[in-house]
C-alpha cells in the first residue's frame, strides 16, 4: 500500500504541472505514455509469441508520429490522413512476405499490431487535442474517469455482493458499477455546469456524463479481458504498486474515444 501511495503522489506531481502547462511539454509527455502503452500491448502478446524486431521498431516510430500529429491544433478535426493509414498497413502487413517461417509472423500478428497502434495512438492523440482545445474539457473527462474508478472500488469493496463479470474480472461487482457511475456522473456534472457552461440542459449533461462513465468502466473490463487472455496480472510494472500505463489509463482511453463522439452535443 505504501508503495502504491508514493507512486500515486509522484504521478500526480508529474502529471498536474504538465497538464496545466500544456503545449509541447504535455504533448511530449503523452507521447511517451503512448509509446509505453504500445510496449505493454506488445509485451503481453510476446508472452506467447515474439514479434520480429523490425516490426516493433516500425511500431514505436509510427506511434510517436501518430500521437503528435496535429498536436498544435486547438480545434477538433475529424479528417483522416489516408497516407498515414497506408504507411501503417504497409509497415505491418508487408513483413508477412519476408519471414522465413510462416509461423514467425502471420496475418493475425499483423492485424494485432495495426489494431494496437491505431487504438493507442488515436486515444493519446485525442488527449493532446482536447487539452489544446480547452483545459476544462480534459479536467471534466479526468474527473469522470477518476471519480468512477475511485468510487467503483470503494463501493465494490464495502457493499459489493453481486459479481459483474467474474469470468473477466472477479473483483468487480454490480454495486461497484452503480456507485462508480453515480459519483462519476455527479461530480463531473457539477464541475461542467458551474465552471464550463451553466446554460446547457442539465438532463442532457447528466445523460452524457453517465454514458461516458459507463464506457470508462467497459474499457476497464476490455483491458481486463486482454490480460486474462494472455494470463498476466498487470500489463507491466512500470508504475510500482499500480502495474503499467494501461492499468492506470484503461478507462481514460475509452472515455476519450466516447467523448469525441459527444463533443458536438455538449
C-alpha positions in Angstrom: 0.0 0.0 0.0 2.8 2.4 0.9 4.5 1.8 -2.5 1.1 2.4 -4.2 0.5 5.7 -2.4 4.1 7.0 -3.1 3.7 6.1 -6.8 0.3 7.9 -6.9 1.8 11.1 -5.4 4.7 11.0 -7.9 2.3 10.6 -10.8 0.2 13.5 -9.7 3.3 15.7 -9.1 4.4 15.0 -12.7 1.1 15.0 -14.5 -0.7 18.0 -13.0 2.1 20.6 -13.8 2.4 19.3 -17.3 -1.4 19.3 -17.7 -1.6 23.0 -16.7 1.4 23.9 -18.8 0.1 22.2 -21.9 1.7 22.8 -25.4 4.8 20.9 -26.3 5.6 19.7 -22.8 2.3 18.0 -22.4 2.3 16.6 -25.9 5.8 15.0 -25.3 4.6 13.5 -22.0 1.5 12.0 -23.6 3.6 10.7 -26.5 5.9 8.9 -24.0 2.9 7.4 -22.4 1.6 6.2 -25.8 4.9 4.5 -26.5 4.7 2.8 -23.1 1.1 1.8 -23.7 2.1 0.2 -27.1 5.0 -1.5 -25.5 2.7 -3.1 -22.9 0.3 -4.4 -25.6 3.2 -5.9 -27.5 4.8 -7.2 -24.3 1.7 -9.2 -23.2 1.4 -10.7 -26.7 5.0 -11.7 -26.7 4.4 -13.9 -23.6 3.2 -16.4 -26.2 4.9 -15.3 -29.4 7.7 -12.9 -30.3 7.4 -10.2 -32.9 10.2 -9.5 -35.4 12.4 -6.7 -34.1 12.0 -4.6 -37.3 8.2 -4.7 -36.9 8.5 -3.4 -33.3 10.8 -0.6 -34.4 8.2 0.4 -37.1 5.5 0.3 -34.4 7.3 2.6 -32.0 8.2 5.1 -34.7 4.7 5.2 -36.0 3.1 5.6 -32.6 5.2 8.6 -31.9 4.4 10.2 -35.3 0.7 9.4 -34.9 0.5 10.6 -31.3 1.9 14.1 -32.0 0.1 14.5 -35.3 -1.7 17.9 -35.4 -0.7 18.4 -31.7 -0.7 22.2 -32.1 -4.3 22.4 -33.3 -6.8 24.0 -31.0 -9.9 22.7 -32.8 -11.2 19.2 -33.1 -10.5 17.6 -36.5 -12.5 14.7 -37.9 -10.4 14.3 -41.1 -8.4 11.1 -41.8 -5.0 11.3 -43.4 -5.1 8.2 -45.6 -1.3 8.5 -46.2 -0.8 7.6 -42.5 -3.2 4.7 -42.8 -1.4 3.4 -45.9 2.0 3.6 -44.1 0.6 1.7 -41.2 -0.8 -1.0 -43.4 2.4 -1.4 -45.4 4.6 -1.4 -42.3 2.8 -4.3 -40.7 1.4 -6.4 -43.5 4.3 -6.5 -45.9 6.7 -8.1 -43.4 4.5 -11.2 -43.7 6.0 -11.8 -47.1 9.6 -11.8 -45.9 9.6 -14.0 -42.8 11.4 -17.3 -43.3 8.8 -19.4 -41.4 5.1 -18.9 -41.8 4.6 -19.3 -38.0 7.0 -16.5 -37.1 4.8 -13.6 -38.2 1.3 -14.2 -39.5 -1.7 -12.1 -40.6 -3.1 -12.3 -37.1 0.1 -10.8 -35.7 0.0 -8.0 -38.3 -3.6 -7.2 -37.5 -2.9 -7.2 -33.8 -0.1 -4.7 -34.4 -2.3 -2.5 -36.6 -5.1 -2.5 -34.1 -2.9 -1.9 -31.1 -1.1 1.0 -32.8 -4.3 2.8 -34.0 -6.0 2.3 -30.7 -3.2 3.6 -28.6 -2.0 6.4 -30.9 -5.5 7.7 -31.6 -6.5 7.7 -27.9 -3.4 9.6 -26.7 -3.5 12.0 -29.6 -7.1 12.9 -28.6 -5.9 13.6 -25.1 -3.4 16.1 -26.5 -6.0 17.7 -28.9 -8.6 18.0 -26.1 -6.0 19.7 -23.9 -5.2 22.2 -26.6 -8.9 22.9 -27.3 -9.8 23.6 -23.7 -8.2 22.5 -20.4 -11.6 22.4 -18.7 -12.8 19.7 -21.1 -9.9 17.5 -20.2 -10.4 18.1 -16.5 -14.1 17.1 -17.0 -13.0 13.8 -18.6 -10.4 13.2 -16.0 -13.0 13.8 -13.2 -15.3 11.2 -14.9 -12.6 8.5 -15.0 -11.0 9.1 -11.6 -14.3 9.5 -9.7 -15.8 6.5 -11.5 -12.7 4.3 -10.7 -12.4 5.5 -7.1 -16.0 5.1 -6.1 -16.4 1.9 -8.0 -13.6 0.5 -5.9 -14.9 1.8 -2.6 -18.5 0.8 -3.3 -17.5 -2.6 -4.5 -15.2 -3.2 -1.6 -17.6 -2.3 1.2 -21.0 -3.2 -0.1 -20.4 -5.2 -3.3 -22.1 -8.6 -3.2 -23.1 -9.4 -6.8 -20.4 -10.1 -9.3 -20.5 -8.2 -12.5 -18.4 -10.4 -14.9 -16.4 -12.8 -12.8 -15.0 -14.6 -15.8 -13.2 -11.4 -16.8 -12.7 -9.5 -13.6 -13.6 -11.5 -10.4 -13.4 -8.4 -8.1 -15.8 -6.1 -9.9 -19.4 -6.0 -8.7 -22.7 -4.6 -9.8 -22.8 -2.4 -6.7 -19.4 -1.1 -7.6 -20.6 -0.3 -11.1 -23.6 1.6 -9.8 -21.5 3.5 -7.2 -18.9 4.4 -9.7 -21.4 5.7 -12.3 -23.3 7.7 -9.7 -20.3 9.6 -8.4 -18.6 9.6 -11.8 -21.6 11.4 -13.0 -22.4 13.7 -10.1 -19.0 15.4 -9.5 -18.1 16.0 -13.2 -21.6 17.2 -13.9 -21.3 19.8 -11.1 -17.9 20.9 -12.4 -19.2 21.2 -16.0 -22.4 23.1 -15.0 -20.7 25.5 -12.6 -17.4 26.1 -14.4 -17.9 25.5 -18.1 -21.5 26.0 -19.2 -24.5 26.8 -16.9 -26.8 27.1 -19.9 -26.6 23.5 -21.1 -29.6 21.2 -20.5 -28.9 19.6 -17.2 -30.7 16.4 -18.2 -28.6 16.1 -21.4 -25.4 16.8 -19.4 -26.2 14.1 -16.8 -27.1 11.6 -19.5 -23.9 12.2 -21.5 -21.7 12.2 -18.3 -23.3 8.9 -17.1 -22.8 7.4 -20.6 -19.1 8.3 -20.5 -18.7 6.9 -17.0 -20.2 3.6 -18.1 -18.0 3.5 -21.2 -14.9 4.1 -19.0 -15.9 1.0 -16.9 -16.4 -1.0 -20.0 -13.0 0.0 -21.1 -11.6 -1.2 -17.9 -13.2 -4.6 -18.5 -11.9 -4.8 -22.0 -8.3 -4.4 -20.8 -9.0 -6.9 -18.0 -10.1 -9.3 -20.7 -6.9 -8.8 -22.6 -4.8 -9.5 -19.5 -6.9 -12.6 -18.8 -6.4 -13.8 -22.4 -2.7 -13.6 -22.1 -2.7 -14.7 -18.4 -1.0 -11.7 -16.9 -1.9 -9.8 -13.7 -0.7 -6.4 -14.9 0.4 -5.0 -18.3 3.8 -4.2 -16.8 5.5 -3.0 -13.6 6.4 0.5 -14.9 4.4 2.1 -12.0 5.3 0.4 -8.7 2.2 -0.7 -6.9 -0.1 0.2 -9.8 1.1 -2.0 -12.7 1.5 -0.5 -16.1 0.4 2.6 -18.0 -2.6 0.8 -19.4 -3.6 -0.4 -15.9 -4.0 3.2 -14.9 -5.2 4.8 -18.2 -7.5 2.0 -19.3 -10.7 3.9 -18.5 -9.3 7.2 -19.9 -8.6 5.9 -23.4 -12.2 4.5 -23.8 -13.8 7.6 -22.2 -11.8 9.8 -24.5 -12.9 7.9 -27.6 -16.5 8.2 -26.5 -16.2 11.8 -25.6 -15.1 12.7 -29.2 -18.5 11.4 -30.3 -20.4 13.7 -28.0 -18.3 16.8 -28.1 -20.6 18.4 -30.7 -23.5 18.0 -28.4 -22.2 19.4 -25.2 
